[in-house]
Amino acid sequence: MIGNRNPILYRENSALLSMEFNHCGFQQCTPGYQYGISMRPFHLIHFVLEGRGCLVMGEKKYEVEKGHAFYIPAGMPGYYTADRKDPWKYAWIGVYADVRNPYLRLIFQKKSVVPVALPQDVLEKALLAIIAVTDRRAADVETYQKEKFPGEQFFAIRTPQESLEVNSRMLHLFSLLVESQTQNSFSCMEERNHAADAKAYMDACYYENIKVQDIAESLHIHPNYLTQVFREAYGQTPKMYLNQLRMYRAGIMLVETDYPVSVVAEAVGFSNPFHFSAAFKEHYHMSPANYRKENQ
C-alpha cells in the first residue's frame, strides 16, 4: 500500500492542487515583436530558450533572457517585447489553477521571473511531449529539427483520451520543474503566507461578488485574523484593498470603453449599479459619468 502523510495533500486541499491544461507552443520572435495580454482566467508561463526581451506587469519592468522563466498569473494583464538585437525564442504553457496553487509558488517563489534549474533539453522535450499528443510532427522528440518545427499554439484536443494524456504530460513537466527548483519541496508548501494569498485571491477574483468573509473561508482562517495579518503586511485592511482595486479597474474601464455604468459595475464585482456609483463617488469624489467625461 502507498499513501501520503503530508498535510498539503489532504482531501481538503485538493482544489488548491488541481491543474488543468489550456494551451502551449513555441515561437521564434522577430526583433521588437510585442505581445500583450489582457486579464485571462488561466496562468501563463514562458520559458526563454534563446535571446532576450522584457516583461511589463503593472508598474514593474523585468529584463528577461535565455534560461529564465516568467509568470503572468491569472487575472493579471501584462505585455512583453523581444529585444531588437537579440530577439528571444520562447515556449509557453497556459494552465488553469487556483491562485494559491502551491506548485506554482514552489517554482516561482512569489516572483515574476526566475532562472530555470531544469536543463533546457529536458524542458524542451517535456514541452514537445505535450504537443505531440495531437501533433505527430513532434512525436519523436529525440530527432525533431528545431529550425523546421512550427511555432504554433496547441488547441486541437479532440477526444477525452487526448485530454487526459495532455494533462498527464503537463503534470509531468511541472513535477520536473518542482523537483529542480527546490530541494525540500513539501516543507516549503507548509509555510502559508495568508496575507499574500489573500492579495493574490483579490487580484484574480475582484470581478466576482466576493467579501472578506469569502476570502477568509478560502484560506481556512477567521476574518478578524485575516484583517490583522493583511494590515501588518500591506498597511490597510483587505476590504480597503479590494475596494481600491475595484475602483482602479472601474476607472480604467470608464475611460477606455463605452460600456454602460451598469456593465462596468458588474465587471468589478458589484451586482447593484447604485451601490457601485455610491462607492465610486466616495472614492473619486465624482460620479462615474463625470469621471468618464473628464478623462476621455
Sequence and secondary structure as in RCSB ss.txt:
>XXXX:A:sequence
MIGNRNPILYRENSALLSMEFNHCGFQQCTPGYQYGISMRPFHLIHFVLEGRGCLVMGEKKYEVEKGHAFYIPAG
MPGYYTADRKDPWKYAWIGVYADVRNPYLRLIFQKKSVVPVALPQDVLEKALLAIIAVTDRRAADVETYQKEKFP
GEQFFAIRTPQESLEVNSRMLHLFSLLVESQTQNSFSCMEERNHAADAKAYMDACYYENIKVQDIAESLHIHPNY
LTQVFREAYGQTPKMYLNQLRMYRAGIMLVETDYPVSVVAEAVGFSNPFHFSAAFKEHYHMSPANYRKENQ
>XXXX:A:secstr
      GGGSGGGHHHH EEEEEEEEEE  TT EEEE   SSEEEEEEEESEEEEEETTEEEEEETTEEEEE TT
  EEEEE SSSB EEEEEEEEE TT HHHHHHHTT SEEE  S HHHHHHHHHHHHTTT GGGS TTT  GGGS 
  B     SHHHHHHHHHHHHHHHHHHHHHH SSHHHHHT   HHHHHHHHHHHHTTS   HHHHHHHHTS HHH
HHHHHHHHHSS HHHHHHHHHHHHHHHHHHH    HHHHHHHTT S HHHHHHHHHHHHSS HHHHHHHH 
